Amino acid sequence: MASAALSTGEPRVAPPSMETREQFIRVIVADSQAIFRAGLRKIFAVEDDIRVVGQAETLDQAIAAAKKFSAEILIFEAALAQNPVESAQEIMKQAPALRLAVVTETPDQELTLELFRRGVHTIVSREIDSELFVDCLRSIANGEPWLEPHAVKWVLEAYRSHGARPHGTRTKVQLTPKESLIVSCVTQGMKNKEIAARVGTTEQVVKNYLRKVYDKLGVADRLELALYCLNHHVVDNTKVPPLPTSAPAAHAAAAGASASGSSQPLAAPPSDVDAATKPQ
């Protein structure tokens, strides 16, 4: 997986035969430090499911790589941009399907909270353990947000502080019984397939309900939803039904894979963090 540092202003890309293999998590590494890029290549080289398909060493190259290369994850050095938050948003706008993993020089609470609020999947410092970083990439490749233990605490503290402030014009929102049931499943870390199986509907219906709930509560994603509901005791009295032991034949064709889905909570590093903070 060795590749030379960039000098032409164009990001490097792996051979097409490697880039298009679906079993790989395809990663673009955008970092100004050649030694860091080389270190990541060595770490990923021993993993069966992760491949570096492109590299960039400037912000312009990172944006170009995000638009041109087929990849699941962009590892983006915050220091590449004068304003990392705006740059992260621009990259996500250019490549909506790309998961963004922002790397900071040291743990930064303010930057972490702002990036996470804007939709970045993970924010880690260079101090992160290599094995933990590999676990992180696997989680966000599945669409699951991932945070280090100290960052989880920052997020929780921020939401607790937000919940303690006067709400001003924000009124208390009432969820319908079906919405409450689906949200309760989210707070327990269930994915859409398992939620659909438990409430007796389809994944698409679950997605439609979640969009409505996001709008009602003014949250942007599943983690914000779970934290808001836990902090405001929105679904404390809602009981989640068990998985059905068998699906009726008439429902099987419509439900398909929904009845066999299993929950995969947010893959957090070993810590004492409450599992309820893993809604994805």
C-alpha positions in Angstrom: 0.0 0.0 0.0 3.0 2.3 -0.1 2.6 5.5 -2.1 4.7 8.6 -2.4 4.0 12.0 -0.9 2.1 14.3 -3.2 3.9 16.9 -5.3 1.7 17.5 -8.3 -1.3 19.0 -6.6 -3.5 16.0 -7.5 -4.5 13.4 -4.9 -3.2 9.9 -5.4 -5.5 6.9 -5.9 -5.1 3.2 -5.5 -5.4 0.9 -8.5 -9.1 0.5 -9.7 -9.1 -3.3 -8.9 -8.5 -2.4 -5.2 -10.7 0.7 -5.1 -13.8 -1.0 -6.3 -13.8 -4.2 -4.1 -16.9 -3.9 -1.9 -15.5 -5.9 1.0 -13.0 -3.1 1.7 -13.6 0.0 3.7 -12.1 2.5 1.3 -10.3 5.4 3.0 -8.9 8.7 1.9 -6.2 10.2 4.1 -5.9 14.0 4.0 -3.1 15.1 6.3 -0.2 17.6 6.0 2.2 15.3 7.8 3.8 12.6 5.5 4.9 10.6 8.5 1.3 10.4 9.8 0.0 9.3 6.4 2.7 6.7 6.2 1.9 5.5 9.7 -1.8 5.0 8.8 -0.9 3.1 5.7 1.2 0.7 7.9 -1.6 0.3 10.4 -4.2 -0.4 7.7 -1.9 -2.7 5.7 -2.4 -5.5 8.3 -6.2 -5.1 8.3 -8.1 -7.3 5.9 -11.0 -4.9 5.4 -9.4 -1.4 5.2 -7.6 0.1 2.2 -6.2 3.6 1.6 -7.5 4.5 -1.9 -6.3 8.1 -2.0 -4.1 10.7 -0.2 -4.1 14.5 0.1 -1.9 16.9 1.9 -3.8 20.2 1.3 -7.3 21.4 1.8 -7.9 21.8 -1.9 -6.6 18.2 -2.6 -8.9 16.9 0.2 -12.0 18.5 -1.4 -11.0 17.2 -4.8 -10.5 13.7 -3.4 -13.8 13.8 -1.7 -15.6 14.6 -5.0 -13.5 12.3 -7.3 -12.6 9.1 -5.3 -15.0 6.3 -4.4 -14.5 5.9 -0.7 -16.5 5.4 2.5 -14.3 7.5 4.8 -12.2 10.7 4.6 -9.7 11.1 7.4 -9.3 14.9 7.5 -6.7 16.8 9.5 -8.3 19.8 11.2 -5.1 21.8 10.8 -5.5 21.7 7.0 -8.1 24.3 7.2 -8.2 27.8 8.8 -11.8 27.1 9.7 -12.1 23.3 10.1 -15.9 23.5 10.8 -16.7 25.3 7.6 -14.3 23.1 5.6 -15.9 20.0 7.0 -19.3 21.2 6.0 -18.1 22.0 2.5 -16.6 18.5 2.1 -19.8 16.9 3.4 -21.8 19.0 0.9 -19.6 18.0 -2.0 -19.7 14.3 -1.0 -22.8 13.6 1.1 -22.2 9.9 1.3 -18.7 10.2 2.7 -18.1 9.8 6.4 -15.8 12.3 7.8 -13.2 11.5 10.5 -11.6 14.7 11.7 -8.2 14.4 13.4 -7.0 17.1 15.8 -3.5 17.6 17.2 -4.7 17.3 20.8 -8.2 16.8 22.3 -10.2 20.0 21.8 -13.6 20.2 23.5 -15.0 23.3 21.7 -14.0 22.0 18.2 -15.2 18.5 19.0 -18.7 19.7 20.0 -19.0 22.1 17.0 -17.9 19.5 14.5 -20.1 16.8 16.0 -23.1 19.1 16.0 -22.5 19.8 12.3 -22.7 16.1 11.4 -19.0 14.9 11.5 -19.1 11.2 12.3 -16.0 11.2 14.6 -13.4 13.6 16.0 -10.2 12.0 17.3 -6.8 13.3 18.4 -3.5 12.0 17.2 -3.1 10.5 20.6 -5.7 7.8 19.9 -4.6 4.2 20.1 -4.2 2.6 16.6 -6.4 -0.4 17.4 -9.1 2.0 18.7 -8.9 4.1 15.6 -9.4 1.0 13.4 -12.5 0.1 15.5 -13.6 3.7 15.0 -13.4 3.5 11.2 -15.3 0.3 11.1 -18.1 1.8 13.1 -18.4 5.0 11.1 -18.2 3.0 7.9 -21.5 1.5 9.0 -22.9 4.9 9.6 -22.5 4.9 13.3 -21.1 8.0 15.1 -18.1 7.2 17.3 -16.4 9.3 20.1 -13.6 8.8 22.5 -14.6 8.5 26.2 -13.6 12.1 27.0 -15.6 13.4 23.9 -18.7 11.4 25.0 -18.5 13.2 28.4 -18.2 16.6 26.6 -21.3 15.8 24.5 -23.3 14.7 27.5 -22.2 17.8 29.6 -23.1 20.1 26.7 -26.6 18.6 26.5 -27.1 18.6 30.2 -26.1 22.3 30.2 -28.4 23.0 27.3 -31.3 21.2 29.1 -30.8 23.3 32.2 -31.1 26.6 30.3 -34.5 28.4 29.9 -36.1 27.1 26.7 -37.3 30.4 25.6 -39.6 30.0 22.6 -39.0 26.3 22.5 -42.2 24.6 23.6 -42.6 21.1 24.9 -43.2 18.7 22.1 -45.6 15.8 22.4 -44.8 12.6 20.4 -47.5 10.3 19.2 -47.5 6.8 20.7 -45.9 5.3 17.5 -43.3 8.0 17.5 -42.5 7.4 21.2 -42.2 3.7 20.6 -39.7 4.2 17.7 -37.7 6.8 19.6 -37.5 4.5 22.6 -36.0 1.8 20.3 -33.4 4.4 19.1 -32.4 5.3 22.6 -31.7 1.6 23.2 -29.3 1.5 20.2 -31.5 -0.3 17.7 -31.1 0.1 14.0 -34.0 0.6 11.6 -34.3 -3.1 10.7 -34.8 -4.2 14.3 -37.1 -1.3 15.1 -39.3 -2.2 12.1 -39.5 -5.8 13.2 -40.4 -4.8 16.8 -43.1 -2.3 15.9 -44.5 -4.4 13.0 -43.8 -2.0 10.1 -41.1 -1.5 7.4 -37.8 0.3 7.5 -39.0 3.0 5.2 -41.9 3.8 7.6 -39.4 3.9 10.5 -37.3 6.4 8.5 -40.4 8.5 7.8 -41.3 8.7 11.4 -37.7 9.6 12.4 -37.6 12.5 10.0 -40.8 13.8 11.5 -39.4 13.4 15.0 -36.2 15.2 14.0 -38.2 18.1 12.8 -40.4 18.2 15.9 -37.5 18.1 18.4 -35.0 20.2 16.3 -32.3 17.5 16.3 -30.1 16.5 13.5 -29.3 12.8 13.9 -29.9 9.7 16.0 -27.3 10.6 18.7 -28.8 14.1 19.2 -32.3 12.5 19.3 -31.3 9.9 22.0 -29.4 12.4 24.1 -32.3 14.9 23.9 -34.9 12.3 24.9 -32.8 10.9 27.7 -32.1 14.4 29.1 -35.8 15.5 28.8 -37.3 12.1 29.9 -39.3 12.0 26.7 -39.8 8.2 26.5 -39.2 7.1 30.1 -42.6 5.3 30.3 -42.5 3.8 26.9 -42.0 0.0 26.7 -40.4 -1.6 23.7 -42.1 -4.8 22.5 -40.0 -7.9 22.1 -38.9 -9.3 18.8 -41.7 -11.5 17.3 -40.9 -15.2 17.4 -42.2 -15.7 13.9 -43.5 -13.4 11.2 -46.8 -14.1 9.4 -46.4 -15.3 5.9 -48.3 -12.3 4.5 -46.0 -9.9 6.3 -42.8 -11.8 5.4 -42.7 -10.6 1.8 -43.2 -6.9 2.8 -40.9 -7.0 5.8 -38.1 -9.0 4.1 -34.8 -8.5 5.8 -36.4 -6.2 8.4 -37.5 -9.2 10.6 -34.0 -10.5 10.8 -32.2 -7.3 11.7 -30.2 -7.1 14.9 -29.2 -4.1 16.9 -25.7 -2.8 16.6 -25.2 0.0 19.2 -22.6 2.7 18.8 -19.1 1.1 19.0 -17.6 3.1 21.8 -14.1 2.4 23.3 -14.0 0.5 26.6 -15.3 2.9 29.2 -18.0 3.4 31.9 -20.1 5.4 29.5 -23.8 4.6 29.7 -24.9 2.3 26.9 -27.8 4.6 26.3 -25.5 7.1 24.7 -25.1 4.7 21.8 -28.2 5.3 19.7 -26.9 4.4 16.3 
